Structures are given as C-alpha cells and as structure tokens.
Amino acid sequence: MSSDIFQRFSSLKVAVLSGGESEERAVSLKSGAAVAAALERLGHSVTNLDPVDVYLARFDWSTIDVAFLALHGRFGEDGTLQALLDRAGVPYTGSGAQASRLAFSKSASKERFLQCRVPTPPYVLIHASDDASRVGRLAQQIGFPLVIKPDRQGSSLGVSIVDTPADLPEALSRCFALDDFGLVESAIVGSEWTVGLFDELVLPPILIETERPFYDYRAKYEDDATSYRFEFSLPPHVVDSITDVAIRAGQALGTRGLCRVDIRLDEQSCPWVLEVNTIPGMTDHSLVPKAALRMGISFESLCQRAIESCLAPKADSAQLALAGHPAIRAPFGPFLANSRNSESVRRR
C-alpha cells in the first residue's frame, strides 16, 4: 500500500466526543481521554466535546475534519449522534445511524440476527406495564436460569441472572429502573467470549473469566480478578465458529469501523451472539485495544486507523486496517486458530 494514504491524514482537526448524560458517562469520559491523548501524541489537533457542556446541534462543525466517537450509551450509540453528524456532513468513526439504532436495541438486533440465521439466545420482550403474572408465564416458557436485561442499555447495567421465580421481582425492578422495555432471555450456561471487528479485519477472540456470577459492570470495570485470555484449549473448528458468528452478527447489522461482538459458548461448544457494541471501550485496558495489541496494533495506531477508515475511499479502507502487518498484508492472511494461536480472518 502506498504511503500517500497515510500522508493525507497525518494532521487533522479531530473532535473527540465523550461523556454525555447516560449511565455510562464515567466509562465514556475515560475512553475519550485515552483517545484524545493518543491522537495528540500523533500530532492531531484535538477538540474534546461533551454533550453535557456543548449543544452539538449548534456547534460549528466547519472547524472539524472528523469526529471520533467515544460516547457510550444513549445518544452516542443509539444512532442519534450519528444522524446529527450525517446532517452536518461530518465524517465520524464507527457504524452509521441505522446500524447503531439496530445494535443499541437488543430486541431489534436479535430480530435481525434471527432473520439472518445468526444464533442468539431465545427471548421475549417485556414492558414495565406488564403484570407480574404475564412476566411469570413468559419466564416459565423461556425456562430457568434466565437473564433479565434492559432493551437499550450497555455495560451490563440492569442485567440479572435469575435462577428461580422468586428472584424475578428484584431483577425486573433493576431492569425497569433503566428502561421501560426489557428482555427475558434464556441464560446460556458456558463461557464468555468477545470478538472485535475492524472493517474487514477480525481481531483475536478473547475468553473472559470472572469470579462473579456473570460478566457484570463490576467485573468489567472494578474487579481486578477478571481475566482475559488469548490462549485456550479449544479445537480450531470451535474457535472458527466463534469468529464466524461474530462476522455474521456484524454483517447482519451492517456495522463498520470498530465494534465488538459479545458471545456465549455453551457446554456443547455452540456459540450464541448476545449483542454487538458499536462504540466499544477505548482505553488501553479495554477489550478491543487489548485484542488489537495482540496483533501488534498499538493503541495510537488503532485510533489513527479508525479515523483513516472513515475518511479513506472504500477501496483503501481494508488496506488501512491491515497495513503494517506482514503476516496478513497480501491482502488477508489465512485464519489459523488453535489453543496457542489467535490470528486474523477476513469478514466473509
């Protein structure tokens, strides 16, 4: 790949959007600060924008070349911000408005998964106005153990594992405190996985292990005992199946740029897609940067390439994601995964 593509994006005026009013504000601010620092180290001129402080609809976007979205949760991930930037004519990192809307609603994304034959746990949609007897009947139909989760929320906020009917009221209260709609979903007994996608590139899958009942908010952000493994004792075809469903989930929703697919692997080694996060965490300790670093992509390079991906012509975008990786340069290397090797694969 010629170096002129990189030269075009060597010094840009970048708006880094983070913060906001969602329940994920604290995490978003950390992502935004990490991204801003990385872009400044690369020589870009960075403007930090927090929707709490700046009315984005009246912001002078003519002063900005590109927006880097680190705004987790409502407004940032639900397609609202993307639609605003589309109207303003501002290029931005990550998925477009339609894909963001689909991914942020767990029920909408699951319906798309079902249409596209992407395996996802059985579920029913419930509302805060539903009486207890109806929810109880639906729960019995799904079967215990089950998961109660808000339809439009991130970072596992409001999520509960429910083992018995007696646990339902507390779980429903936690869910409906954050959203009027919720899901009753079959709990997949097994292991927790996540796979990062970056345009045509699939990052190495990560096995997540926690001592908590599940990978909840505390396990993600507060518990030092949570571990993230790139080496695991699985047959290659099982690892292939995990990356395959991640690819298919991203394609089903129409994602682009960076995103992360969360997956459960059941006791029969069958993968089930839980959700797709279109604005994954972007600190140097977050999962997507961890997976990128495993491939030799530094945090600064990941941020740079995310910008280049949304600015470059489509013909260049795949090369931008892969540039600088000899093992996969021409143009995509084979995917060979086993207990000691997690490499890259083309999104089919």
C-alpha positions as CSV (number, residue, x, y, z in Angstrom):
1,M,0.0,0.0,0.0
2,S,1.3,3.4,-0.9
3,S,2.2,5.9,1.9
4,D,0.2,8.7,0.4
5,I,-3.0,7.4,2.0
6,F,-1.4,7.9,5.5
7,Q,0.0,11.3,4.5
8,R,-3.5,12.5,3.7
9,F,-4.5,12.0,7.3
10,S,-1.2,13.0,9.1
11,S,-2.6,16.1,10.8
12,L,-6.3,16.6,11.3
13,K,-8.7,18.6,13.4
14,V,-10.4,15.9,15.4
15,A,-13.4,16.2,17.7
16,V,-13.4,13.5,20.3
17,L,-16.9,13.1,21.7
18,S,-17.3,11.5,25.1
19,G,-19.2,11.9,28.4
20,G,-22.9,12.6,27.9
21,E,-25.7,12.0,30.3
22,S,-26.1,8.2,30.1
23,E,-25.4,5.8,32.9
24,E,-22.1,5.1,31.1
25,R,-20.8,8.6,31.4
26,A,-17.8,7.7,33.6
27,V,-16.6,5.0,31.3
28,S,-17.1,7.2,28.2
29,L,-15.0,10.0,29.7
30,K,-12.2,7.5,30.3
31,S,-12.4,6.3,26.7
32,G,-12.5,9.9,25.4
33,A,-9.5,11.0,27.4
34,A,-7.4,8.0,26.2
35,V,-8.3,8.6,22.6
36,A,-7.7,12.3,22.8
37,A,-4.2,11.7,24.4
38,A,-3.3,9.2,21.7
39,L,-4.4,11.5,18.9
40,E,-2.5,14.4,20.3
41,R,0.6,12.2,20.5
42,L,0.2,11.5,16.8
43,G,0.1,15.3,16.0
44,H,-3.6,15.9,15.5
45,S,-5.4,18.9,16.8
46,V,-8.0,17.6,19.3
47,T,-11.2,19.3,20.5
48,N,-12.9,17.5,23.3
49,L,-16.7,17.7,23.1
50,D,-19.0,16.6,25.9
51,P,-22.8,16.9,25.1
52,V,-23.4,17.9,28.7
53,D,-21.4,21.1,28.1
54,V,-21.8,21.7,24.3
55,Y,-25.0,21.9,22.3
56,L,-23.9,19.8,19.4
57,A,-26.7,20.8,17.0
58,R,-25.3,24.4,17.1
59,F,-21.6,23.6,17.2
60,D,-19.6,25.0,14.3
61,W,-18.6,21.7,12.6
62,S,-16.8,23.6,9.8
63,T,-13.8,23.7,12.2
64,I,-13.6,19.9,12.4
65,D,-12.2,17.4,9.9
66,V,-13.5,14.2,11.6
67,A,-15.3,13.2,14.8
68,F,-14.0,10.3,16.9
69,L,-17.0,8.8,18.8
70,A,-16.2,7.6,22.3
71,L,-19.7,8.4,23.6
72,H,-21.1,5.3,25.1
73,G,-24.7,4.7,25.9
74,R,-27.8,6.6,24.9
75,F,-27.4,9.4,22.3
76,G,-23.9,8.2,21.5
77,E,-24.6,4.6,20.5
78,D,-28.3,4.7,19.6
79,G,-28.0,6.4,16.2
80,T,-29.0,9.9,17.4
81,L,-25.4,11.3,17.3
82,Q,-24.7,9.6,14.0
83,A,-27.8,11.1,12.4
84,L,-26.8,14.6,13.7
85,L,-23.3,14.2,12.2
86,D,-24.7,13.0,8.9
87,R,-26.9,16.1,8.7
88,A,-23.9,18.2,9.5
89,G,-21.8,16.5,6.9
90,V,-19.1,15.4,9.4
91,P,-17.3,12.1,8.9
92,Y,-17.2,10.0,12.1
93,T,-15.7,6.8,13.3
94,G,-17.8,3.7,13.8
95,S,-21.1,2.5,12.4
96,G,-23.8,4.6,10.7
97,A,-27.1,5.7,12.2
98,Q,-29.1,2.7,11.1
99,A,-26.7,0.1,12.3
100,S,-26.3,1.9,15.6
101,R,-30.0,2.0,16.2
102,L,-30.3,-1.7,15.5
103,A,-27.4,-2.7,17.7
104,F,-28.4,-0.5,20.6
105,S,-31.8,-2.1,20.9
106,K,-31.2,-5.7,22.0
107,S,-34.6,-6.8,20.8
108,A,-34.2,-5.2,17.4
109,S,-30.7,-6.7,16.9
110,K,-31.9,-10.1,18.0
111,E,-34.7,-10.0,15.5
112,R,-32.2,-9.1,12.7
113,F,-30.0,-12.0,13.9
114,L,-32.9,-14.4,13.7
115,Q,-33.7,-13.1,10.2
116,C,-30.0,-13.7,9.2
117,R,-29.7,-17.1,10.9
118,V,-27.2,-15.8,13.5
119,P,-27.6,-17.9,16.6
120,T,-28.9,-15.8,19.5
121,P,-30.5,-17.0,22.8
122,P,-34.3,-17.3,22.8
123,Y,-36.1,-14.3,24.3
124,V,-39.3,-12.4,24.8
125,L,-39.8,-8.7,25.1
126,I,-41.5,-7.3,28.2
127,H,-42.7,-3.8,29.3
128,A,-42.7,-2.1,32.6
129,S,-46.6,-2.1,32.4
130,D,-46.8,-5.9,32.2
131,D,-48.4,-7.5,35.2
132,A,-46.4,-10.0,37.2
133,S,-48.4,-13.0,36.2
134,R,-47.7,-12.4,32.5
135,V,-44.0,-12.0,33.1
136,G,-44.0,-15.1,35.2
137,R,-45.7,-17.1,32.4
138,L,-43.2,-15.8,29.9
139,A,-40.3,-16.7,32.2
140,Q,-41.6,-20.2,32.6
141,Q,-41.8,-20.5,28.8
142,I,-38.1,-19.4,28.5
143,G,-37.1,-21.6,31.4
144,F,-34.7,-21.1,34.3
145,P,-32.0,-20.0,34.6
146,L,-32.7,-16.9,32.5
147,V,-31.5,-13.4,32.1
148,I,-33.4,-10.1,32.6
149,K,-31.9,-7.1,30.9
150,P,-32.9,-3.7,29.7
151,D,-33.6,-3.4,26.0
152,R,-31.5,-0.3,25.4
153,Q,-28.6,-0.1,27.8
154,G,-24.9,-1.0,27.9
155,S,-22.1,-2.1,30.2
156,S,-24.3,-4.9,31.6
157,L,-26.2,-2.2,33.6
158,G,-29.6,-3.5,34.9
159,V,-28.7,-7.1,34.0
160,S,-29.6,-10.0,36.3
161,I,-29.2,-13.8,36.2
162,V,-32.4,-15.3,37.5
163,D,-32.3,-18.9,38.8
164,T,-35.8,-19.2,40.3
165,P,-39.2,-17.4,40.0
166,A,-38.6,-15.9,43.5
167,D,-35.7,-13.9,42.0
168,L,-37.8,-12.3,39.3
169,P,-39.2,-9.2,41.2
170,E,-35.8,-7.8,42.1
171,A,-34.4,-8.5,38.6
172,L,-37.4,-6.7,37.0
173,S,-37.1,-3.7,39.3
174,R,-33.4,-3.4,38.4
175,C,-34.2,-3.7,34.7
176,F,-37.1,-1.2,34.6
177,A,-35.2,1.4,36.6
178,L,-33.2,1.9,33.4
179,D,-35.6,1.2,30.5
180,D,-39.3,0.7,30.0
181,F,-38.6,-2.3,27.8
182,G,-36.7,-5.4,28.9
183,L,-35.8,-8.8,27.7
184,V,-36.4,-12.2,29.3
185,E,-33.6,-14.2,27.7
186,S,-32.5,-17.8,28.0
187,A,-29.3,-18.0,30.0
188,I,-26.6,-19.8,28.1
189,V,-24.5,-21.9,30.6
190,G,-20.9,-21.9,29.4
191,S,-18.1,-19.4,28.8
192,E,-18.0,-15.7,27.9
193,W,-16.2,-14.5,24.7
194,T,-15.8,-11.3,22.8
195,V,-14.6,-10.6,19.3
196,G,-13.6,-7.2,18.0
197,L,-14.3,-6.3,14.3
198,F,-12.5,-3.5,12.4
199,D,-13.9,-3.2,8.9
200,E,-12.7,-6.3,7.1
201,L,-10.4,-7.3,10.0
202,V,-11.4,-9.7,12.8
203,L,-9.4,-9.3,15.9
204,P,-8.3,-12.3,18.1
205,P,-11.2,-13.7,20.2
206,I,-10.9,-13.2,23.9
207,L,-12.0,-15.6,26.6
208,I,-13.3,-13.7,29.6
209,E,-13.2,-15.3,33.1
210,T,-14.7,-13.8,36.2
211,E,-15.3,-14.9,39.7
212,R,-18.6,-13.1,39.8
213,P,-21.9,-14.7,38.8
214,F,-21.5,-13.2,35.3
215,Y,-19.6,-10.6,33.5
216,D,-21.4,-7.6,35.0
217,Y,-20.5,-3.9,35.4
218,R,-18.2,-4.6,38.4
219,A,-16.5,-7.5,36.7
220,K,-15.8,-5.2,33.7
221,Y,-14.6,-2.1,35.4
222,E,-13.9,-2.7,39.0
223,D,-12.8,-6.3,39.7
224,D,-9.1,-6.9,39.2
225,A,-9.7,-10.7,39.4
226,T,-11.4,-10.6,36.0
227,S,-9.1,-12.2,33.4
228,Y,-8.9,-12.0,29.6
229,R,-7.2,-14.9,27.8
230,F,-6.0,-15.2,24.2
231,E,-4.7,-18.8,24.8
232,F,-7.2,-21.5,25.4
233,S,-7.7,-25.2,24.9
234,L,-10.3,-25.4,22.2
235,P,-10.3,-27.3,18.9
236,P,-9.7,-25.0,15.9
237,H,-13.1,-25.6,14.5
238,V,-14.7,-24.2,17.7
239,V,-12.6,-21.1,17.6
240,D,-13.6,-20.7,13.9
241,S,-17.3,-21.0,14.9
242,I,-16.9,-18.2,17.4
243,T,-15.3,-15.8,14.9
244,D,-17.8,-16.9,12.2
245,V,-20.8,-15.9,14.3
246,A,-19.1,-12.6,15.1
247,I,-18.6,-11.9,11.5
248,R,-22.2,-12.8,10.6
249,A,-23.5,-10.7,13.5
250,G,-21.7,-7.6,12.3
251,Q,-22.8,-8.2,8.7
252,A,-26.5,-8.7,9.9
253,L,-26.5,-5.3,11.5
254,G,-24.4,-3.5,8.8
255,T,-21.6,-2.4,11.2
256,R,-18.5,-0.6,10.0
257,G,-15.3,0.6,11.6
258,L,-14.6,-0.7,15.2
259,C,-17.2,-2.7,17.0
260,R,-17.3,-5.7,19.5
261,V,-19.4,-8.8,19.4
262,D,-20.3,-10.5,22.8
263,I,-20.8,-14.2,22.6
264,R,-21.6,-17.1,24.9
265,L,-20.2,-20.6,24.2
266,D,-22.5,-23.3,25.6
267,E,-21.5,-26.6,27.0
268,Q,-21.8,-28.3,23.6
269,S,-19.3,-25.7,22.2
270,C,-22.1,-23.9,20.2
271,P,-21.7,-20.1,20.1
272,W,-24.6,-17.7,20.8
273,V,-24.4,-14.0,20.0
274,L,-25.6,-11.8,22.8
275,E,-25.1,-8.3,21.3
276,V,-23.0,-6.0,19.2
277,N,-21.4,-2.9,20.8
278,T,-20.8,-0.3,18.1
279,I,-18.7,2.0,20.3
280,P,-16.6,-0.3,22.4
281,G,-14.4,0.9,25.2
282,M,-11.3,2.7,24.1
283,T,-8.9,2.9,27.0
284,D,-5.7,1.0,26.7
285,H,-7.2,-1.6,29.1
286,S,-10.4,-2.1,27.1
287,L,-11.0,-5.3,25.2
288,V,-10.8,-4.2,21.6
289,P,-7.5,-2.4,22.2
290,K,-6.2,-5.5,24.0
291,A,-7.1,-7.6,21.0
292,A,-5.5,-5.2,18.6
293,L,-2.3,-5.1,20.6
294,R,-2.2,-8.9,20.5
295,M,-1.9,-8.4,16.7
296,G,0.8,-5.8,17.1
297,I,-1.5,-2.8,16.6
298,S,-0.7,-0.2,19.2
299,F,-3.4,2.0,20.8
300,E,-2.2,5.0,18.9
301,S,-2.2,3.1,15.6
302,L,-5.7,1.8,16.3
303,C,-7.1,5.3,16.9
304,Q,-5.3,6.6,13.8
305,R,-6.6,3.8,11.6
306,A,-10.2,4.2,12.9
307,I,-10.0,7.8,11.6
308,E,-8.4,6.8,8.4
309,S,-11.0,4.1,7.8
310,C,-13.9,6.6,7.9
311,L,-12.1,9.1,5.8
312,A,-10.5,7.0,3.1
313,P,-12.2,5.8,0.0
314,K,-13.8,2.3,0.4
315,A,-11.1,0.8,-1.8
316,D,-8.5,1.9,0.7
317,S,-10.3,1.1,4.0
318,A,-9.4,-2.6,4.2
319,Q,-5.7,-1.8,3.5
320,L,-5.7,0.8,6.1
321,A,-6.9,-1.6,8.7
322,L,-4.3,-4.2,7.8
323,A,-1.3,-2.0,6.8
324,G,1.9,-2.8,8.6
325,H,1.1,-6.5,9.4
326,P,3.4,-8.6,7.2
327,A,1.6,-11.8,8.0
328,I,-1.7,-10.6,6.6
329,R,-0.7,-8.0,4.1
330,A,-1.5,-9.7,0.9
331,P,-4.3,-8.9,1.3
332,F,-5.7,-11.1,4.1
333,G,-3.9,-14.0,5.7
334,P,-5.4,-17.3,6.5
335,F,-7.2,-17.7,9.8
336,L,-5.4,-20.4,11.8
337,A,-6.7,-20.7,15.3
338,N,-5.8,-23.2,17.9
339,S,-5.1,-23.4,21.6
340,R,-1.9,-21.3,21.1
341,N,-2.7,-19.1,18.1
342,S,-5.4,-16.5,17.5
343,E,-4.8,-14.5,14.3
344,S,-7.0,-12.5,11.9
345,V,-9.6,-13.5,9.4
346,R,-11.5,-11.8,6.7
347,R,-15.1,-10.9,7.4
348,R,-17.0,-13.0,4.9
